[in-house]
Amino acid sequence: MTILDFDVVIAGGGMVGSALACALGREGFRVGLVESREPQRVWPQGEIDLRVSALSRASQNIMTNLGAWPRMAALHIYPYRRMEVWDAGSSGRISFDCARIGEPDLGHIVENRVTQLALWQEMEGIESIERFYPARAQDLDLKGHSLRLEDGRVLHAGLIVAADGRDSPIRGMAGIEAHGWSYDQHAVVATVTPAGDHCRTAWQRFLPTGPLAFLPVDDGRCSIVWSSSPEETARLSELEEIEFLRQLTKTSEEVLGEILAVGPRAVFPLRLQHALSYVLPGLALVGDAAHAIHPLAGQGVNLGLLDAATLAQCLVEGRNAGRQAGDIRDLRRYERSRKGNNIAMLAAMDTFKRLFSNHNPLLGLARGLGLNLADRIPLLNHCFMRQALGLEGERPPLAIRLRGMDL
Ligand SMILES: Cc1cc2nc3c(=O)[nH]c(=O)nc-3n(C[C@H](O)[C@H](O)[C@H](O)COP(=O)(O)OP(=O)(O)OC[C@H]3O[C@@H](n4cnc5c(N)ncnc54)[C@H](O)[C@@H]3O)c2cc1C
């Protein structure tokens, strides 16, 4: 039996696990990263993947500090400068404009595979990181501080991190419960071409059935996230292309004119979920393994990257104080620092979802008033933008410090 020794072993090399590996590897920790799927390295020119994320300034700072942002920029990132949100059930409307808070943009739309690939390329230059892929983490032995892979190899470390996504097998093996509920909504995602100019603006219309978002990408195209009931999203995903385009044009109130073309469509079930504990002695959860959130405000991976940056910081501080990676004192500091913020964001998005996804006329009135007020009160409007950019509240140094790279 092959036993390999590390300071930290990370199960899951998606965006969050890879960011954590880079952050720790750069600090000289010996890291083993296990990923079951080999990341995509090439794709046809001009193709935009179905899975994109709106990355905040805090996430951009983390990627910049990890050296990955210029690689992402070379692969393709799409800044957006404004956001328009309106309610189908009232006259409520709110606009956000980066110029009002003196920022160059409100964030960037980035394909998930671009973020992951840039981090994997970065890892290639970090000697203290060893990657195992395609390899599946199969058994967790918390007392023995080890993770056994499907092929029989055993990875031993003071700290094992579950970055293995929403259904986290490692979280299950550790016996950590996750509470939450399935939303009565799924999301259809696709890349579409509207007739009108998207003006580097993210557009979101709240319907009683769920929000419809248009995220601006390249060549005038938009990535859409169309949330609705499971039955309706199944129907939409199977509609004839011409009929899908017609319904999308109508549902968007032609805000971008007629929708002329759509690429492949996929459906994702939406769920709110939160792990009761983020840590156990020798184990930590990060990213979707710890929390899953409705995509309506595009915060999932942004929270996950803050988890990664915070955990890395706690481990560095622990090491500086002479402690080994996995010491429960450092893990508890990580948990304390992230849990409150994550719960607040989960709760806020859940409230938004409930407030907008219903037909109650009184709530409609309240929504209309609330949105219009928030639109007109500059302090409130600016506060929303700074929150969404991740510029408010406690942040780990990786999410703040810039190494002088271009924004
Ligand atoms: C429709 C939709 C739109 C979204 N839009 C946004 C947005 O605009 N902005 C935003 O911030 N977030 C968004 N999100 C959320 C975001 O996609 C997730 O928060 C993010 O992908 C979580 O990253 P992660 O690395 O934690 O988990 P994942 O991306 O799920 O990665 C987990 C990795 O672990 C690997 N893995 C799993 N099990 C094992 C195992 N046993 N052994 C080895 N490897 C394993 C998997 O192969 C995978 O690569 C959206 C989500 C959805 C569904």
The ligand as an SDF file (V2000), in Angstrom:
LIG
                    3D

 53 58  0  0  0  0  0  0  0  0999 V2000
  -27.0790   27.8960  -12.2530 C   0  0  0  0  0  0  0  0  0  0  0  0
  -25.9930   28.3460  -11.3070 C   0  0  0  0  0  0  0  0  0  0  0  0
  -25.4460   29.6130  -11.4530 C   0  0  0  0  0  0  0  0  0  0  0  0
  -24.4490   30.0560  -10.5580 C   0  0  0  0  0  0  0  0  0  0  0  0
  -23.9420   31.3210  -10.6990 N   0  0  0  0  0  0  0  0  0  0  0  0
  -23.0230   31.7640   -9.7980 C   0  0  0  0  0  0  0  0  0  0  0  0
  -22.4990   33.1000   -9.8880 C   0  0  0  0  0  0  0  0  0  0  0  0
  -22.8550   33.8980  -10.7800 O   0  0  0  0  0  0  0  0  0  0  0  0
  -21.5770   33.5030   -8.9680 N   0  0  0  0  0  0  0  0  0  0  0  0
  -21.1760   32.6850   -7.9630 C   0  0  0  0  0  0  0  0  0  0  0  0
  -20.3580   33.1070   -7.1200 O   0  0  0  0  0  0  0  0  0  0  0  0
  -21.6310   31.4140   -7.8670 N   0  0  0  0  0  0  0  0  0  0  0  0
  -22.5430   30.9350   -8.7570 C   0  0  0  0  0  0  0  0  0  0  0  0
  -23.0220   29.6620   -8.6450 N   0  0  0  0  0  0  0  0  0  0  0  0
  -22.4870   28.7860   -7.5830 C   0  0  0  0  0  0  0  0  0  0  0  0
  -21.1390   28.1690   -7.9630 C   0  0  0  0  0  0  0  0  0  0  0  0
  -21.2520   27.4830   -9.2010 O   0  0  0  0  0  0  0  0  0  0  0  0
  -20.6910   27.2250   -6.8610 C   0  0  0  0  0  0  0  0  0  0  0  0
  -20.7500   27.9000   -5.6360 O   0  0  0  0  0  0  0  0  0  0  0  0
  -19.2620   26.7440   -7.1130 C   0  0  0  0  0  0  0  0  0  0  0  0
  -19.1800   25.9740   -8.2760 O   0  0  0  0  0  0  0  0  0  0  0  0
  -18.7630   25.9210   -5.9210 C   0  0  0  0  0  0  0  0  0  0  0  0
  -17.4090   25.5910   -6.1260 O   0  0  0  0  0  0  0  0  0  0  0  0
  -16.7320   24.4050   -5.3120 P   0  0  0  0  0  0  0  0  0  0  0  0
  -15.3300   24.3400   -5.8020 O   0  0  0  0  0  0  0  0  0  0  0  0
  -17.0060   24.5770   -3.8640 O   0  0  0  0  0  0  0  0  0  0  0  0
  -17.5500   23.0980   -5.7210 O   0  0  0  0  0  0  0  0  0  0  0  0
  -17.6670   22.4010   -7.1380 P   0  0  0  0  0  0  0  0  0  0  0  0
  -17.6280   23.3890   -8.2430 O   0  0  0  0  0  0  0  0  0  0  0  0
  -18.8750   21.5170   -7.0450 O   0  0  0  0  0  0  0  0  0  0  0  0
  -16.3460   21.5110   -7.2260 O   0  0  0  0  0  0  0  0  0  0  0  0
  -16.2010   20.3100   -6.4990 C   0  0  0  0  0  0  0  0  0  0  0  0
  -15.1210   19.4670   -7.1640 C   0  0  0  0  0  0  0  0  0  0  0  0
  -14.9020   18.2880   -6.3810 O   0  0  0  0  0  0  0  0  0  0  0  0
  -14.7400   17.1790   -7.2400 C   0  0  0  0  0  0  0  0  0  0  0  0
  -15.1000   15.9810   -6.4720 N   0  0  0  0  0  0  0  0  0  0  0  0
  -16.3150   15.6580   -5.9600 C   0  0  0  0  0  0  0  0  0  0  0  0
  -16.2450   14.4910   -5.2870 N   0  0  0  0  0  0  0  0  0  0  0  0
  -14.9540   14.0780   -5.3620 C   0  0  0  0  0  0  0  0  0  0  0  0
  -14.2440   12.9410   -4.8670 C   0  0  0  0  0  0  0  0  0  0  0  0
  -14.8560   11.9770   -4.1350 N   0  0  0  0  0  0  0  0  0  0  0  0
  -12.9340   12.8250   -5.1300 N   0  0  0  0  0  0  0  0  0  0  0  0
  -12.2860   13.7680   -5.8650 C   0  0  0  0  0  0  0  0  0  0  0  0
  -12.9150   14.8620   -6.3680 N   0  0  0  0  0  0  0  0  0  0  0  0
  -14.2270   15.0150   -6.1160 C   0  0  0  0  0  0  0  0  0  0  0  0
  -15.6600   17.4880   -8.4230 C   0  0  0  0  0  0  0  0  0  0  0  0
  -15.2390   16.8040   -9.6000 O   0  0  0  0  0  0  0  0  0  0  0  0
  -15.5150   19.0080   -8.5580 C   0  0  0  0  0  0  0  0  0  0  0  0
  -14.4950   19.3690   -9.4600 O   0  0  0  0  0  0  0  0  0  0  0  0
  -24.0050   29.2010   -9.5180 C   0  0  0  0  0  0  0  0  0  0  0  0
  -24.5390   27.9090   -9.3810 C   0  0  0  0  0  0  0  0  0  0  0  0
  -25.5340   27.4890  -10.2550 C   0  0  0  0  0  0  0  0  0  0  0  0
  -26.1190   26.1030  -10.0930 C   0  0  0  0  0  0  0  0  0  0  0  0
  1  2  1  0
  2  3  1  0
  2 52  2  0
  3  4  2  0
  4  5  1  0
  4 50  1  0
  5  6  2  0
  6  7  1  0
  6 13  1  0
  7  8  2  0
  7  9  1  0
  9 10  1  0
 10 11  2  0
 10 12  1  0
 12 13  2  0
 13 14  1  0
 14 15  1  0
 14 50  1  0
 15 16  1  0
 16 17  1  0
 16 18  1  0
 18 19  1  0
 18 20  1  0
 20 21  1  0
 20 22  1  0
 22 23  1  0
 23 24  1  0
 24 25  2  0
 24 26  1  0
 24 27  1  0
 27 28  1  0
 28 29  2  0
 28 30  1  0
 28 31  1  0
 31 32  1  0
 32 33  1  0
 33 34  1  0
 33 48  1  0
 34 35  1  0
 35 36  1  0
 35 46  1  0
 36 37  1  0
 36 45  1  0
 37 38  2  0
 38 39  1  0
 39 40  1  0
 39 45  2  0
 40 41  1  0
 40 42  2  0
 42 43  1  0
 43 44  2  0
 44 45  1  0
 46 47  1  0
 46 48  1  0
 48 49  1  0
 50 51  2  0
 51 52  1  0
 52 53  1  0
M  END
$$$$
